[in-house]
């Protein structure tokens, strides 16, 4: 049976960071701890069980560990170091490269942080992690943690699929937020009103015009006398404008954790 990470275990691990090397299996999941570690008790029992089932299904199907960790204290550590160390010393991750990511929620100072490892660094770029944080922020701030974690799980599934079937979500290639359904009838109503307004205005300007059977009836007699016509090409002007360059390189920034593992990640406040 999978185990819960205890606060005393976390404190012990963080004290030994830098002196203890992480254990890693060559293949598959270590399968030692639950993928939801709700140490801050932000979820009800039913919410936690449902989230575990969801993360287990996505993790096993995508072959990448997706973890949620909550705590009410960082034991004096930074969110980045805390998340990295729990990921390493709890032996999370899939395969030899420990593919996966961990979402840390700390109620101590309202911090969120996502630590990535292995293929998780590729699938979750800095811009992608920032996007996920923005999608969760409103629910996190409002205390709707179960909804925020469900959003995180669904986005993780989408991001991994996107990375394996195309280019990872990154700057200029982030998911488009769906248009709320209420805007569909509003857009149709605005379009119809504008159409009637434009057509009505054009029609009003044509009241003095009468239909004529031949084009010559539109010309005043003796007002046009063409004796000669020529086409002369005088010169040609070509204007070139340099296309603006994107100075943002995108991708994932990385760092080394206290255990010597390479991680990506990012976070913020809620």
C-alpha positions in Angstrom: 0.0 0.0 0.0 1.3 3.4 -0.9 2.3 5.6 2.0 1.8 9.2 3.1 4.8 11.5 3.5 4.9 12.6 7.1 6.0 16.1 8.2 8.7 14.6 10.4 10.0 12.8 7.3 10.1 16.1 5.3 12.0 17.9 8.1 14.5 15.0 8.3 15.0 15.0 4.5 15.5 18.7 4.3 18.1 18.6 7.1 20.0 15.9 5.2 19.8 17.6 1.8 23.2 17.5 0.1 24.5 14.6 2.1 22.0 11.9 1.0 21.8 10.7 -2.6 18.4 9.9 -4.0 17.5 6.3 -4.9 16.2 5.8 -8.4 14.8 2.8 -10.2 15.8 2.0 -13.8 12.3 1.5 -15.1 8.7 2.3 -14.2 7.4 4.1 -11.2 8.9 3.7 -7.7 5.2 3.5 -6.6 6.1 4.1 -2.9 4.0 7.2 -2.0 0.6 8.4 -3.0 0.5 11.0 -5.7 -1.5 13.4 -3.5 0.3 14.4 -0.3 -2.2 16.7 1.4 -0.2 17.6 4.5 -2.0 20.9 4.9 -5.4 19.1 4.8 -6.9 21.3 2.1 -9.1 18.5 0.7 -11.8 16.4 2.1 -11.3 12.6 2.1 -13.6 12.1 -1.0 -11.8 15.0 -2.9 -8.4 13.5 -2.1 -9.5 10.0 -3.2 -11.0 11.3 -6.5 -7.8 13.4 -7.2 -5.6 10.4 -6.5 -7.6 8.3 -8.9 -7.3 11.0 -11.6 -3.6 11.5 -11.2 -3.0 7.7 -11.1 -4.8 7.3 -14.4 -3.1 10.1 -16.2 0.4 9.2 -14.8 0.2 5.6 -15.8 -1.3 6.4 -19.2 1.2 9.1 -20.0 4.1 7.3 -18.2 5.0 10.4 -16.2 4.5 11.0 -12.5 2.1 13.9 -11.7 2.2 14.8 -8.0 0.3 17.3 -5.8 1.9 18.3 -2.4 0.3 20.7 0.1 2.0 21.9 3.3 1.5 24.6 5.9 5.2 25.1 6.5 8.3 25.1 4.3 10.6 24.5 7.3 12.6 27.6 6.4 13.2 26.4 2.8 12.3 28.1 -0.5 9.3 26.7 -2.5 11.7 25.6 -5.2 14.1 23.8 -2.9 11.3 22.2 -0.9 9.5 20.9 -4.1 12.7 19.6 -5.6 13.8 17.8 -2.5 10.5 16.1 -1.9 10.4 15.0 -5.5 14.0 13.6 -5.3 14.0 12.0 -1.8 10.5 10.5 -2.1 11.7 9.0 -5.4 8.9 10.3 -7.6 9.2 10.0 -11.4 9.0 7.5 -14.1 11.9 5.5 -15.5 15.7 6.2 -15.3 15.2 9.9 -15.9 12.5 10.2 -13.3 10.1 11.9 -15.7 7.4 13.9 -14.0 6.4 17.0 -12.1 5.3 18.1 -8.7 2.9 20.9 -7.7 3.6 22.4 -4.3 1.0 24.5 -2.5 2.2 26.2 0.7 -0.3 28.0 2.8 2.5 29.4 4.9 2.9 32.4 2.6 0.5 31.4 -0.2 3.1 30.0 -2.6 2.7 27.7 -5.5 5.6 26.0 -7.3 5.9 23.4 -10.0 9.1 21.3 -10.1 9.8 19.3 -13.3 12.2 16.5 -13.9 13.3 14.3 -16.9 10.8 14.6 -19.8 8.8 17.0 -17.6 11.4 19.7 -18.3 10.7 19.3 -22.0 6.9 19.1 -21.8 6.5 22.0 -19.3 8.4 25.1 -20.4 8.7 28.2 -18.3 5.9 29.9 -20.3 3.8 26.7 -19.9 4.2 26.6 -16.2 3.3 30.2 -15.9 0.2 29.6 -17.9 -0.9 26.7 -15.7 -0.4 28.9 -12.6 -2.6 31.5 -14.1 -5.3 29.0 -14.8 -5.2 27.8 -11.1 -4.7 31.2 -9.4 -8.4 32.2 -9.1 -9.4 28.9 -7.5 -6.4 28.8 -5.2 -7.0 32.4 -4.0 -10.7 31.5 -3.4 -9.9 28.4 -1.5 -11.3 26.1 -4.2 -8.3 23.8 -4.0 -10.1 20.7 -5.4 -11.0 22.6 -8.5 -7.5 24.1 -8.8 -6.0 20.6 -8.6 -8.4 19.2 -11.2 -7.4 22.0 -13.5 -3.8 21.2 -12.9 -4.3 17.5 -13.7 -6.2 18.2 -16.9 -3.6 20.7 -18.1 -0.8 18.3 -17.3 -2.5 15.7 -19.5 -3.0 18.2 -22.3 0.6 19.5 -22.1 2.2 16.0 -22.2 0.1 15.0 -25.1 1.0 18.2 -27.0 4.7 17.7 -26.3 4.7 14.1 -27.6 2.6 14.7 -30.7 4.0 18.1 -31.7 5.8 21.1 -30.2 5.6 21.6 -26.5 3.4 24.6 -25.4 5.7 27.6 -25.2 5.8 31.3 -26.0 3.5 32.0 -28.9 2.2 28.5 -28.8 0.1 28.4 -25.6 -3.4 26.9 -25.4 -6.2 29.3 -26.4 -8.7 30.0 -23.7 -12.2 28.9 -24.7 -14.8 31.6 -25.5 -17.6 31.6 -22.9 -20.9 30.4 -24.3 -22.6 33.6 -23.4 -20.6 35.4 -26.0 -22.1 33.4 -28.9 -25.6 35.0 -28.8 -24.1 38.3 -27.9 -21.8 38.2 -30.9 -24.7 37.2 -33.2 -26.9 40.1 -31.9 -24.1 42.6 -32.4 -23.4 41.4 -35.9 -27.1 41.6 -37.0 -27.4 45.1 -35.5 -24.3 46.4 -37.2 -25.4 44.9 -40.6 -28.8 46.6 -40.4 -27.1 49.9 -39.5 -24.5 49.8 -42.3 -27.0 48.7 -45.0 -29.6 51.3 -43.8 -27.0 54.1 -44.0 -25.9 53.0 -47.5 -29.5 52.8 -48.6 -30.3 56.3 -47.3 -27.5 57.8 -49.4 -29.0 56.3 -52.6 -32.5 58.0 -52.5 -31.6 60.5 -55.3 -30.3 57.8 -57.7 -32.7 56.4 -60.3 -32.2 53.3 -62.3 -31.1 53.8 -66.0 -31.3 51.3 -68.7 -28.0 52.3 -70.4 -24.7 53.5 -69.0 -24.7 56.6 -71.4 -27.6 58.0 -69.5 -25.4 58.6 -66.5 -23.1 61.0 -68.6 -24.0 64.6 -69.1 -24.1 65.4 -72.8 -21.0 67.1 -74.1 -19.2 66.7 -70.8 -16.7 64.0 -72.0 -14.6 64.2 -75.1 -11.7 61.7 -75.3 -9.4 62.2 -78.3 -6.4 60.1 -77.2 -5.4 57.7 -74.5 -2.0 56.2 -73.4 -0.6 54.2 -70.5 2.8 55.5 -69.4 4.9 53.5 -66.8 6.9 56.2 -64.9 8.7 54.4 -62.0 8.5 51.7 -59.4 9.0 52.0 -55.6 9.6 49.0 -53.3 9.5 49.5 -49.5 11.0 46.9 -47.2 10.3 46.7 -43.5 12.3 44.5 -41.2 10.2 41.9 -39.4 10.3 42.4 -35.6 12.4 39.7 -33.9 11.2 37.9 -30.8 13.8 38.3 -28.1 12.3 35.7 -25.9 13.9 32.3 -26.6 11.3 30.3 -24.7 12.1 26.7 -23.5 12.8 25.6 -20.0 15.4 27.0 -17.6 17.0 24.4 -15.3 18.8 24.2 -12.0 20.5 21.5 -9.9 18.8 20.4 -6.7 20.6 19.6 -3.5 20.7 15.9 -4.4 22.5 16.8 -7.7 19.4 16.2 -9.9 18.5 18.5 -12.8 15.1 20.2 -12.4 13.1 22.8 -14.2 10.1 24.7 -12.8 8.5 27.9 -11.8 6.0 29.4 -9.4 4.4 32.4 -7.8 1.9 33.6 -5.2 -1.9 33.2 -4.9 
